[in-house]
Structure formats: C-alpha cells, structure tokens
Amino acid sequence: MDIKKKFGEKVKLLRTKKGWSQEKLALSADLDRTYIPSIEKGERNVSISVIEKIAKAFKVSISELFKD
C-alpha cells in the first residue's frame, strides 16, 4: 500500500479513537479544515511540518503515526 494511504489511515484511526471530527483535528493541529479529508484519503503528500502538527495534536510521537 502507498505510504500516503497508510499515513492517512493511521490519522483517521487515531482521530476516530479520540472521537474527534475532522474539523476538531484541523483546529487542534492548526491546519485548514479542508486539508484533513484529503490527508485521510491518501491524496496529500504532507510535509514533515504538517506531520509534526498532527502528532502534537494527538500528543503522540511522529513515529507513532507510521506504526502499523
């Protein structure tokens, strides 16, 4: 599977485990609310700074976002 899709699935999994909407994640990560759906679908090639923002929003390490 493509790394972008794997990453997107992990973001969605963590988000749903927390009971967060895509908008809540976007606000917590200081990202535009329209950006999260395309990340979760694996359509975005996200930068390391966006990955860091998402990890901080979830209060996890960056490596946690890449674990299976």
MOPAC internal coordinates of N, CA, C and O (Angstrom, degrees):
PM7 1SCF
backbone

  N    0.0000 0     0.00 0     0.00 0    0    0    0
  C    1.4459 1     0.00 0     0.00 0    1    0    0
  C    1.5313 1   109.59 1     0.00 0    2    1    0
  O    1.2310 1   121.04 1   -34.16 1    3    2    1
  N    1.2810 1   115.61 1   145.84 1    3    2    1
  C    1.4630 1   124.03 1   178.95 1    5    3    2
  C    1.5298 1   110.75 1   -60.99 1    6    5    3
  O    1.2310 1   120.13 1   -40.34 1    7    6    5
  N    1.3085 1   117.37 1   139.66 1    7    6    5
  C    1.4719 1   122.62 1  -178.69 1    9    7    6
  C    1.5306 1   111.48 1   -60.34 1   10    9    7
  O    1.2310 1   119.98 1   144.86 1   11   10    9
  N    1.3212 1   117.64 1   -35.14 1   11   10    9
  C    1.4628 1   120.04 1   179.21 1   13   11   10
  C    1.5239 1   110.89 1   -65.91 1   14   13   11
  O    1.2310 1   120.44 1   141.11 1   15   14   13
  N    1.3177 1   116.77 1   -38.89 1   15   14   13
  C    1.4709 1   120.92 1   177.74 1   17   15   14
  C    1.5267 1   110.95 1   -68.83 1   18   17   15
  O    1.2310 1   120.39 1   137.54 1   19   18   17
  N    1.3295 1   116.85 1   -42.46 1   19   18   17
  C    1.4732 1   120.46 1   177.95 1   21   19   18
  C    1.5194 1   110.62 1   -60.31 1   22   21   19
  O    1.2310 1   120.90 1   134.39 1   23   22   21
  N    1.3250 1   115.89 1   -45.61 1   23   22   21
  C    1.4530 1   120.51 1   179.35 1   25   23   22
  C    1.5238 1   110.51 1   -62.13 1   26   25   23
  O    1.2310 1   120.46 1   134.26 1   27   26   25
  N    1.3101 1   116.73 1   -45.74 1   27   26   25
  C    1.4652 1   121.56 1   179.06 1   29   27   26
  C    1.5136 1   112.54 1   -59.88 1   30   29   27
  O    1.2310 1   120.53 1   139.16 1   31   30   29
  N    1.3213 1   116.59 1   -40.84 1   31   30   29
  C    1.4645 1   120.70 1   178.25 1   33   31   30
  C    1.5255 1   111.05 1   -64.86 1   34   33   31
  O    1.2310 1   120.50 1   141.01 1   35   34   33
  N    1.3241 1   116.65 1   -38.99 1   35   34   33
  C    1.4690 1   120.53 1   179.23 1   37   35   34
  C    1.5286 1   110.51 1   -66.40 1   38   37   35
  O    1.2310 1   120.33 1   137.73 1   39   38   37
  N    1.3163 1   116.97 1   -42.27 1   39   38   37
  C    1.4647 1   120.96 1   178.18 1   41   39   38
  C    1.5351 1   109.56 1   -60.94 1   42   41   39
  O    1.2310 1   120.75 1   134.54 1   43   42   41
  N    1.3217 1   116.17 1   -45.46 1   43   42   41
  C    1.4643 1   120.11 1   179.76 1   45   43   42
  C    1.5296 1   110.94 1   -63.38 1   46   45   43
  O    1.2310 1   120.08 1   137.87 1   47   46   45
  N    1.3221 1   117.45 1   -42.13 1   47   46   45
  C    1.4601 1   121.72 1   179.21 1   49   47   46
  C    1.5319 1   110.87 1   -60.32 1   50   49   47
  O    1.2310 1   120.48 1   130.64 1   51   50   49
  N    1.3267 1   116.69 1   -49.36 1   51   50   49
  C    1.4614 1   120.69 1   179.83 1   53   51   50
  C    1.5269 1   111.05 1   -63.50 1   54   53   51
  O    1.2310 1   120.61 1   140.54 1   55   54   53
  N    1.3132 1   116.43 1   -39.46 1   55   54   53
  C    1.4675 1   120.80 1  -179.44 1   57   55   54
  C    1.5335 1   110.68 1   -64.63 1   58   57   55
  O    1.2310 1   120.49 1   134.03 1   59   58   57
  N    1.3190 1   116.66 1   -45.97 1   59   58   57
  C    1.4629 1   119.49 1  -178.10 1   61   59   58
  C    1.5338 1   111.45 1   -70.56 1   62   61   59
  O    1.2310 1   120.34 1   147.15 1   63   62   61
  N    1.3362 1   116.96 1   -32.85 1   63   62   61
  C    1.4746 1   119.84 1   175.97 1   65   63   62
  C    1.5268 1   111.01 1   -61.49 1   66   65   63
  O    1.2310 1   120.79 1   145.50 1   67   66   65
  N    1.3341 1   116.10 1   -34.50 1   67   66   65
  C    1.4626 1   120.38 1   179.23 1   69   67   66
  C    1.5265 1   112.00 1   -82.14 1   70   69   67
  O    1.2310 1   120.77 1   169.21 1   71   70   69
  N    1.3290 1   116.14 1   -10.79 1   71   70   69
  C    1.4645 1   119.74 1  -178.03 1   73   71   70
  C    1.5161 1   112.82 1    76.30 1   74   73   71
  O    1.2310 1   120.74 1  -157.61 1   75   74   73
  N    1.3263 1   116.19 1    22.39 1   75   74   73
  C    1.4590 1   121.71 1  -177.95 1   77   75   74
  C    1.5220 1   111.13 1   -89.83 1   78   77   75
  O    1.2310 1   120.99 1   -33.19 1   79   78   77
  N    1.3111 1   115.72 1   146.81 1   79   78   77
  C    1.4620 1   121.37 1   168.94 1   81   79   78
  C    1.5262 1   108.43 1   -80.59 1   82   81   79
  O    1.2310 1   120.69 1   -12.13 1   83   82   81
  N    1.3027 1   116.29 1   167.87 1   83   82   81
  C    1.4633 1   119.78 1   176.00 1   85   83   82
  C    1.5284 1   109.76 1   -63.44 1   86   85   83
  O    1.2310 1   120.84 1   144.33 1   87   86   85
  N    1.3074 1   116.01 1   -35.67 1   87   86   85
  C    1.4687 1   119.92 1   179.15 1   89   87   86
  C    1.5303 1   111.12 1   -65.95 1   90   89   87
  O    1.2310 1   120.09 1   139.23 1   91   90   89
  N    1.3252 1   117.43 1   -40.77 1   91   90   89
  C    1.4749 1   121.18 1   178.21 1   93   91   90
  C    1.5271 1   110.52 1   -61.59 1   94   93   91
  O    1.2310 1   120.43 1   136.27 1   95   94   93
  N    1.3329 1   116.78 1   -43.73 1   95   94   93
  C    1.4602 1   120.01 1   177.51 1   97   95   94
  C    1.5247 1   110.21 1   -62.18 1   98   97   95
  O    1.2310 1   120.27 1   134.78 1   99   98   97
  N    1.3162 1   117.09 1   -45.22 1   99   98   97
  C    1.4678 1   120.67 1   179.74 1  101   99   98
  C    1.5276 1   111.19 1   -58.41 1  102  101   99
  O    1.2310 1   120.54 1   135.33 1  103  102  101
  N    1.3170 1   116.58 1   -44.67 1  103  102  101
  C    1.4707 1   120.18 1   178.90 1  105  103  102
  C    1.5243 1   111.23 1   -64.45 1  106  105  103
  O    1.2310 1   120.32 1   136.90 1  107  106  105
  N    1.3211 1   117.00 1   -43.10 1  107  106  105
  C    1.4626 1   121.45 1  -179.22 1  109  107  106
  C    1.5218 1   112.30 1   -65.93 1  110  109  107
  O    1.2310 1   120.67 1   148.12 1  111  110  109
  N    1.3336 1   116.33 1   -31.88 1  111  110  109
  C    1.4637 1   121.27 1  -177.88 1  113  111  110
  C    1.5298 1   112.50 1   -96.58 1  114  113  111
  O    1.2310 1   120.18 1  -178.63 1  115  114  113
  N    1.3250 1   117.26 1     1.37 1  115  114  113
  C    1.4642 1   122.33 1  -177.95 1  117  115  114
  C    1.5291 1   111.35 1    57.04 1  118  117  115
  O    1.2310 1   121.84 1  -131.43 1  119  118  117
  N    1.3382 1   114.09 1    48.57 1  119  118  117
  C    1.4701 1   121.37 1   177.62 1  121  119  118
  C    1.5274 1   108.48 1  -122.78 1  122  121  119
  O    1.2310 1   120.71 1   -21.45 1  123  122  121
  N    1.3122 1   116.25 1   158.55 1  123  122  121
  C    1.4569 1   120.05 1   175.73 1  125  123  122
  C    1.5267 1   109.29 1   -65.70 1  126  125  123
  O    1.2310 1   120.16 1   -40.60 1  127  126  125
  N    1.3158 1   117.29 1   139.40 1  127  126  125
  C    1.4640 1   120.85 1  -175.74 1  129  127  126
  C    1.5273 1   113.12 1   -63.74 1  130  129  127
  O    1.2310 1   120.29 1   156.33 1  131  130  129
  N    1.3310 1   117.05 1   -23.67 1  131  130  129
  C    1.4665 1   120.17 1  -179.95 1  133  131  130
  C    1.5332 1   112.00 1   -80.59 1  134  133  131
  O    1.2310 1   120.25 1   171.34 1  135  134  133
  N    1.3176 1   117.13 1    -8.66 1  135  134  133
  C    1.4646 1   122.38 1  -177.09 1  137  135  134
  C    1.5301 1   112.30 1   -80.61 1  138  137  135
  O    1.2310 1   120.16 1   145.76 1  139  138  137
  N    1.3343 1   117.29 1   -34.24 1  139  138  137
  C    1.4624 1   122.12 1  -174.63 1  141  139  138
  C    1.5330 1   112.68 1   -62.91 1  142  141  139
  O    1.2310 1   118.63 1   133.61 1  143  142  141
  N    1.3363 1   120.22 1   -46.39 1  143  142  141
  C    1.4710 1   118.39 1  -179.92 1  145  143  142
  C    1.5264 1   113.57 1   -57.69 1  146  145  143
  O    1.2310 1   120.31 1   141.11 1  147  146  145
  N    1.3209 1   117.01 1   -38.89 1  147  146  145
  C    1.4635 1   119.16 1  -179.34 1  149  147  146
  C    1.5274 1   111.69 1   -72.49 1  150  149  147
  O    1.2310 1   120.03 1   151.86 1  151  150  149
  N    1.3314 1   117.56 1   -28.14 1  151  150  149
  C    1.4685 1   120.41 1   173.74 1  153  151  150
  C    1.5246 1   108.61 1   -67.33 1  154  153  151
  O    1.2310 1   120.66 1   131.64 1  155  154  153
  N    1.3297 1   116.34 1   -48.36 1  155  154  153
  C    1.4589 1   120.82 1  -177.40 1  157  155  154
  C    1.5292 1   112.89 1   -63.71 1  158  157  155
  O    1.2310 1   120.06 1   151.39 1  159  158  157
  N    1.3081 1   117.48 1   -28.61 1  159  158  157
  C    1.4734 1   121.24 1   177.54 1  161  159  158
  C    1.5256 1   112.17 1   -82.74 1  162  161  159
  O    1.2310 1   120.27 1   173.01 1  163  162  161
  N    1.3282 1   117.09 1    -6.99 1  163  162  161
  C    1.4555 1   120.44 1  -178.76 1  165  163  162
  C    1.5077 1   113.67 1    78.46 1  166  165  163
  O    1.2310 1   120.65 1  -157.59 1  167  166  165
  N    1.3198 1   116.37 1    22.41 1  167  166  165
  C    1.4629 1   121.11 1  -178.14 1  169  167  166
  C    1.5299 1   112.58 1   -90.53 1  170  169  167
  O    1.2310 1   120.06 1   162.53 1  171  170  169
  N    1.3232 1   117.48 1   -17.47 1  171  170  169
  C    1.4658 1   121.58 1  -176.31 1  173  171  170
  C    1.5189 1   111.48 1  -103.38 1  174  173  171
  O    1.2310 1   121.24 1   -40.24 1  175  174  173
  N    1.3008 1   115.23 1   139.76 1  175  174  173
  C    1.4563 1   121.86 1   171.02 1  177  175  174
  C    1.5253 1   105.40 1   -97.29 1  178  177  175
  O    1.2310 1   120.85 1   -91.85 1  179  178  177
  N    1.3326 1   115.98 1    88.15 1  179  178  177
  C    1.4585 1   120.62 1  -170.33 1  181  179  178
  C    1.5238 1   111.81 1   -75.57 1  182  181  179
  O    1.2310 1   121.22 1   -31.62 1  183  182  181
  N    1.3114 1   115.27 1   148.38 1  183  182  181
  C    1.4666 1   121.10 1   179.20 1  185  183  182
  C    1.5229 1   109.78 1   -80.56 1  186  185  183
  O    1.2310 1   121.05 1   -15.89 1  187  186  185
  N    1.3086 1   115.60 1   164.11 1  187  186  185
  C    1.4627 1   120.96 1   178.44 1  189  187  186
  C    1.5301 1   110.70 1   -63.15 1  190  189  187
  O    1.2310 1   119.79 1   148.63 1  191  190  189
  N    1.3167 1   118.01 1   -31.37 1  191  190  189
  C    1.4655 1   119.80 1   178.80 1  193  191  190
  C    1.5262 1   111.52 1   -69.82 1  194  193  191
  O    1.2310 1   119.96 1   145.71 1  195  194  193
  N    1.3208 1   117.68 1   -34.29 1  195  194  193
  C    1.4669 1   120.96 1   175.68 1  197  195  194
  C    1.5255 1   109.57 1   -69.89 1  198  197  195
  O    1.2310 1   120.24 1   139.69 1  199  198  197
  N    1.3278 1   117.14 1   -40.31 1  199  198  197
  C    1.4605 1   121.13 1   176.93 1  201  199  198
  C    1.5249 1   109.64 1   -59.44 1  202  201  199
  O    1.2310 1   120.48 1   137.25 1  203  202  201
  N    1.3293 1   116.69 1   -42.75 1  203  202  201
  C    1.4610 1   120.73 1   178.68 1  205  203  202
  C    1.5304 1   111.50 1   -62.93 1  206  205  203
  O    1.2310 1   119.84 1   138.35 1  207  206  205
  N    1.3241 1   117.91 1   -41.65 1  207  206  205
  C    1.4656 1   121.78 1   178.83 1  209  207  206
  C    1.5265 1   110.95 1   -61.81 1  210  209  207
  O    1.2310 1   120.79 1   138.08 1  211  210  209
  N    1.3235 1   116.10 1   -41.92 1  211  210  209
  C    1.4670 1   120.45 1   179.72 1  213  211  210
  C    1.5258 1   110.28 1   -66.49 1  214  213  211
  O    1.2310 1   120.31 1   135.85 1  215  214  213
  N    1.3195 1   117.02 1   -44.15 1  215  214  213
  C    1.4673 1   120.98 1   178.49 1  217  215  214
  C    1.5343 1   110.30 1   -59.91 1  218  217  215
  O    1.2310 1   120.04 1   135.79 1  219  218  217
  N    1.3218 1   117.53 1   -44.21 1  219  218  217
  C    1.4647 1   121.01 1   179.30 1  221  219  218
  C    1.5283 1   111.12 1   -64.11 1  222  221  219
  O    1.2310 1   120.20 1   140.57 1  223  222  221
  N    1.3256 1   117.22 1   -39.43 1  223  222  221
  C    1.4667 1   120.76 1   178.91 1  225  223  222
  C    1.5268 1   110.33 1   -61.65 1  226  225  223
  O    1.2310 1   120.45 1   139.89 1  227  226  225
  N    1.3277 1   116.74 1   -40.11 1  227  226  225
  C    1.4642 1   121.38 1   179.22 1  229  227  226
  C    1.5327 1   112.83 1   -83.12 1  230  229  227
  O    1.2310 1   120.69 1   170.94 1  231  230  229
  N    1.3356 1   116.28 1    -9.06 1  231  230  229
  C    1.4773 1   121.91 1  -175.94 1  233  231  230
  C    1.5361 1   111.19 1    58.21 1  234  233  231
  O    1.2310 1   121.72 1  -132.57 1  235  234  233
  N    1.3429 1   114.32 1    47.43 1  235  234  233
  C    1.4681 1   121.45 1   175.91 1  237  235  234
  C    1.5252 1   108.08 1  -130.28 1  238  237  235
  O    1.2310 1   121.00 1   -14.32 1  239  238  237
  N    1.3284 1   115.69 1   165.68 1  239  238  237
  C    1.4649 1   119.55 1   175.33 1  241  239  238
  C    1.5204 1   109.27 1   -74.98 1  242  241  239
  O    1.2310 1   121.01 1   -22.03 1  243  242  241
  N    1.3162 1   115.67 1   157.97 1  243  242  241
  C    1.4585 1   120.41 1   176.50 1  245  243  242
  C    1.5257 1   110.13 1   -58.27 1  246  245  243
  O    1.2310 1   120.47 1   139.92 1  247  246  245
  N    1.3233 1   116.70 1   -40.08 1  247  246  245
  C    1.4702 1   119.50 1  -178.44 1  249  247  246
  C    1.5203 1   111.90 1   -62.30 1  250  249  247
  O    1.2310 1   120.17 1   150.43 1  251  250  249
  N    1.3275 1   117.28 1   -29.57 1  251  250  249
  C    1.4713 1   120.93 1   178.57 1  253  251  250
  C    1.5367 1   111.41 1   -61.40 1  254  253  251
  O    1.2310 1   120.46 1   149.58 1  255  254  253
  N    1.3103 1   116.72 1   -30.42 1  255  254  253
  C    1.4595 1   120.79 1   179.91 1  257  255  254
  C    1.5269 1   112.80 1   -71.42 1  258  257  255
  O    1.2310 1   120.51 1   167.24 1  259  258  257
  N    1.3237 1   116.63 1   -12.76 1  259  258  257
  C    1.4641 1   120.42 1  -178.35 1  261  259  258
  C    1.5181 1   113.18 1  -112.22 1  262  261  259
  O    1.2310 1   120.02 1  -177.93 1  263  262  261
  N    1.3339 1   117.57 1     2.07 1  263  262  261
  C    1.4558 1   120.82 1   178.22 1  265  263  262
  C    1.5138 1   110.16 1   -77.11 1  266  265  263
  O    1.2310 1   120.84 1   -35.24 1  267  266  265
  N    1.3231 1   116.00 1   144.76 1  267  266  265
  C    1.4826 1   120.39 1   177.77 1  269  267  266
  C    1.5068 1   111.14 1   -76.76 1  270  269  267
  O    1.2310 1   120.10 1   180.00 1  271  270  269

